[in-house]
Structures are given as C-alpha cells and as structure tokens.
C-alpha cells in the first residue's frame, strides 16, 4: 500500500566486477558528448545526435535523476571502468508505475567500448538493484527491431520477448517495428546465474 511513497535510491556508487556506476556530474559532459553526438549511436534512441547545447540541457536534467519516487522518475547513471574515470556509457531506470512496481531499463554506450560485455555487466547490475534492492515486480525494455545489438543484450540478460509491434510508431520520419522485453521478480530470482 505505501509502496508508491518509498524513495528508491541505491547506495552509490554501485560496483560490479569491472565497472563503477554512479550519478552523472557536470564533469561528465565531454565524455557523454563524445558518443551522444554521434548519429550512429542515436539512430535507435528517442533523441537525435546532440549538439553541445542539447547535451548541456540533457545533462542538467540528468543531474537530478538519482532516485525514484513517483511515476516518470528516472535514475541516470554514468558507467566507468576503474581506475579510469572516463564515462563509457549511460544506464537508465525509469519508474513506469508505482502501483504495478514496474520500471523500464535503458542504456547507451560509447561504440569505442562495444564488444567487451560492459553493457551486459552494467545492465545486469541495474536489474539486480531493481529486483533485490527496490523490490520491483517487473522490468521492461524496448528497442527498435533493427537494433540487433540491443535486443540481443536483452536476451542475454534473460529477459523474455513479449511483443513484436509492427510499424507501431513513426520514429524519426519512418514507421518502425518495436520489440518489447520483460522480466519478472520471480524470473530474476530463478535465473541460473548466466545473466
């Protein structure tokens, strides 16, 4: 009953075997701009390649995204590989419904760091936080059907494909298919450790 009033905030920083996840800071501007200004990186995300002003505005908003309290709130975390402090990616968790205890996972990584399993390791940690610390019931993730790397990552995390929505959205000037994935708390608890 009081779930919707809980403040969901992890103890920062979050650490995995190789990574550190922490709230974004103003000092992360150049690292984020390095990949979020690349049209190929933003091809399948909701925003276009950012110019410096757009990146600055986005970062100002993200600086406040450190806890979940009400529907629509987000966590936006920098991903680094210690001891290096370079931000190699951004990881997000959006609270979609306090009533249904549902959140949505999102991520965007610098292509210079692709192919090393960093996105999988970071996303797995965010799922752990969502289910084990926040006690959420359901985490979803969505992507453009053409974004093969993204839906393959969701599958490697053990998420189930729940829907293939055909031409459901006018996305950057063209009709696009969407793939919807999800995981429930009991599925997380029963995973075989392969995620």
C-alpha positions, 0 to 999 in steps of 0.5 A: 500500500505505501509502496508508491511513497518509498524513495528508491535510491541505491547506495552509490556508487554501485560496483560490479566486477569491472565497472563503477556506476554512479550519478552523472556530474557536470564533469561528465559532459565531454565524455557523454558528448563524445558518443551522444553526438554521434548519429550512429549511436542515436539512430535507435534512441528517442533523441537525435545526435546532440549538439553541445547545447542539447547535451548541456540541457540533457545533462542538467536534467540528468543531474537530478535523476538519482532516485525514484519516487513517483511515476516518470522518475528516472535514475541516470547513471554514468558507467566507468571502468576503474581506475579510469574515470572516463564515462563509457556509457549511460544506464537508465531506470525509469519508474513506469508505475508505482502501483504495478512496481514496474520500471523500464531499463535503458542504456547507451554506450560509447561504440569505442567500448562495444564488444567487451560485455560492459553493457551486459555487466552494467545492465545486469547490475541495474536489474539486480538493484531493481529486483533485490534492492527496490523490490520491483515486480517487473522490468521492461525494455524496448528497442527498435527491431533493427537494433540487433545489438540491443535486443540481443543484450536483452536476451542475454540478460534473460529477459523474455520477448513479449511483443513484436509491434509492427510499424507501431510508431513513426520514429524519426520520419519512418514507421518502425517495428518495436520489440518489447522485453520483460522480466519478472521478480520471480524470473530474476530470482530463478535465473541460473546465474548466466545473466 
